[in-house]
Amino acid sequence: MLFTACVLLVNGLFGEHGLTETFRAHRAKAQALRELDQLKRENASLRDMVRRLRNDPATIEAVARGQLGLVREGEILVTIRDTK
């Protein structure tokens, strides 16, 4: 009887649905919730950028200048290179 109780106790602590597995599952859930929160913030930021790119001429110009290297008519683009 004592042996059976010990086996059940060990199984309850370390078995497939035991206490340690429950703690591990709680940690995994907490990590997944943190990642989900980060992804939600990132999505909100991307939605805001899309809105600005559709509606804000200043944002469109900034992206065109910064990422595409475009200049306005009459402007001269000067590129300075480091010779080191």
GROMACS elastic network, one bead per residue, 0.5 to 0.9 nm:
[ bonds ]
;  ai    aj funct       b0    kb
    1     4     6  0.51341   500
    1     5     6  0.62330   500
    1     6     6  0.86585   500
    2     5     6  0.50319   500
    2     6     6  0.61592   500
    2     7     6  0.86190   500
    3     6     6  0.50750   500
    3     7     6  0.61830   500
    3     8     6  0.86160   500
    4     7     6  0.50523   500
    4     8     6  0.61291   500
    4     9     6  0.85000   500
    5     8     6  0.51090   500
    5     9     6  0.60689   500
    5    10     6  0.86074   500
    6    10     6  0.60858   500
    6    11     6  0.84232   500
    7    10     6  0.51701   500
    7    11     6  0.60057   500
    7    12     6  0.84022   500
    8    11     6  0.50085   500
    8    12     6  0.59060   500
    8    13     6  0.85678   500
    9    13     6  0.62417   500
    9    14     6  0.85669   500
   10    13     6  0.51513   500
   10    14     6  0.58621   500
   10    15     6  0.71828   500
   10    18     6  0.85502   500
   11    14     6  0.52660   500
   11    16     6  0.77956   500
   11    17     6  0.83146   500
   11    18     6  0.64987   500
   12    15     6  0.57526   500
   12    16     6  0.84034   500
   12    17     6  0.71667   500
   12    19     6  0.64057   500
   12    20     6  0.88521   500
   13    16     6  0.89904   500
   13    17     6  0.82483   500
   13    20     6  0.60504   500
   13    21     6  0.82054   500
   14    17     6  0.77290   500
   14    18     6  0.50719   500
   14    19     6  0.64159   500
   14    20     6  0.57850   500
   14    21     6  0.70680   500
   15    19     6  0.78722   500
   15    20     6  0.80359   500
   15    21     6  0.74983   500
   16    19     6  0.89683   500
   16    20     6  0.89042   500
   16    21     6  0.66382   500
   17    20     6  0.81904   500
   17    21     6  0.59667   500
   17    22     6  0.67830   500
   18    21     6  0.53660   500
   18    22     6  0.62478   500
   18    23     6  0.88411   500
   19    22     6  0.50066   500
   19    23     6  0.63104   500
   19    24     6  0.86400   500
   20    23     6  0.51190   500
   20    24     6  0.61717   500
   20    25     6  0.85982   500
   21    25     6  0.60673   500
   21    26     6  0.85969   500
   22    25     6  0.50479   500
   22    26     6  0.62319   500
   22    27     6  0.87075   500
   23    26     6  0.50630   500
   23    27     6  0.62790   500
   23    28     6  0.86489   500
   24    27     6  0.51635   500
   24    28     6  0.62140   500
   24    29     6  0.86101   500
   25    28     6  0.50242   500
   25    29     6  0.60637   500
   25    30     6  0.85718   500
   26    29     6  0.50437   500
   26    30     6  0.61432   500
   26    31     6  0.86125   500
   27    30     6  0.50990   500
   27    31     6  0.62009   500
   27    32     6  0.86031   500
   28    31     6  0.50955   500
   28    32     6  0.61166   500
   28    33     6  0.85988   500
   29    32     6  0.50217   500
   29    33     6  0.61288   500
   29    34     6  0.86315   500
   30    33     6  0.51037   500
   30    34     6  0.62822   500
   30    35     6  0.87119   500
   31    34     6  0.51105   500
   31    35     6  0.62547   500
   31    36     6  0.85808   500
   32    35     6  0.50588   500
   32    36     6  0.60335   500
   32    37     6  0.85628   500
   33    37     6  0.61085   500
   33    38     6  0.85990   500
   34    37     6  0.51188   500
   34    38     6  0.62742   500
   34    39     6  0.86921   500
   35    38     6  0.50540   500
   35    39     6  0.61696   500
   35    40     6  0.85952   500
   36    39     6  0.50626   500
   36    40     6  0.61251   500
   36    41     6  0.86692   500
   37    40     6  0.50867   500
   37    41     6  0.63250   500
   37    42     6  0.86619   500
   38    41     6  0.51788   500
   38    42     6  0.62070   500
   38    43     6  0.86437   500
   39    43     6  0.60263   500
   39    44     6  0.85259   500
   40    43     6  0.50565   500
   40    44     6  0.61736   500
   40    45     6  0.86213   500
   41    44     6  0.51146   500
   41    45     6  0.62443   500
   41    46     6  0.86744   500
   42    45     6  0.50764   500
   42    46     6  0.61956   500
   42    47     6  0.86161   500
   43    46     6  0.50190   500
   43    47     6  0.60552   500
   43    48     6  0.85235   500
   44    47     6  0.50695   500
   44    48     6  0.61845   500
   44    49     6  0.86565   500
   45    48     6  0.50933   500
   45    49     6  0.62595   500
   45    50     6  0.87131   500
   46    50     6  0.61791   500
   46    51     6  0.85868   500
   47    50     6  0.50847   500
   47    51     6  0.61920   500
   47    52     6  0.86474   500
   48    51     6  0.50615   500
   48    52     6  0.62016   500
   48    53     6  0.85911   500
   49    52     6  0.50548   500
   49    53     6  0.60371   500
   49    54     6  0.85579   500
   49    59     6  0.86696   500
   50    53     6  0.50392   500
   50    54     6  0.61677   500
   50    55     6  0.86325   500
   51    54     6  0.52204   500
   51    55     6  0.61532   500
   51    56     6  0.79111   500
   52    55     6  0.51821   500
   52    57     6  0.81438   500
   52    58     6  0.87543   500
   52    59     6  0.63144   500
   52    60     6  0.77959   500
   53    56     6  0.58866   500
   53    57     6  0.75260   500
   53    58     6  0.87893   500
   53    59     6  0.59961   500
   53    60     6  0.54945   500
   53    63     6  0.86180   500
   54    57     6  0.82258   500
   54    59     6  0.89592   500
   54    60     6  0.79523   500
   55    59     6  0.85000   500
   55    60     6  0.84728   500
   56    59     6  0.54572   500
   56    60     6  0.64645   500
   56    61     6  0.88103   500
   57    60     6  0.50195   500
   57    61     6  0.61036   500
   57    62     6  0.85605   500
   58    61     6  0.50967   500
   58    62     6  0.61108   500
   58    63     6  0.86823   500
   59    62     6  0.50163   500
   59    63     6  0.62095   500
   59    64     6  0.85121   500
   60    63     6  0.52985   500
   60    64     6  0.61192   500
   60    65     6  0.86067   500
   61    65     6  0.60355   500
   61    66     6  0.83918   500
   61    70     6  0.86759   500
   62    65     6  0.52005   500
   62    66     6  0.58593   500
   62    67     6  0.81589   500
   63    66     6  0.51187   500
   63    67     6  0.54722   500
   63    68     6  0.70363   500
   63    69     6  0.86968   500
   64    67     6  0.58053   500
   64    68     6  0.50111   500
   64    69     6  0.64010   500
   64    70     6  0.56354   500
   64    71     6  0.81493   500
   65    68     6  0.57175   500
   65    71     6  0.62757   500
   65    72     6  0.89075   500
   66    69     6  0.56524   500
   66    70     6  0.77160   500
   67    70     6  0.82337   500
   69    77     6  0.87550   500
   70    77     6  0.87809   500
   71    74     6  0.82664   500
   71    75     6  0.61809   500
   71    76     6  0.74815   500
   71    77     6  0.70441   500
   72    75     6  0.55387   500
   72    76     6  0.84744   500
   73    76     6  0.85418   500
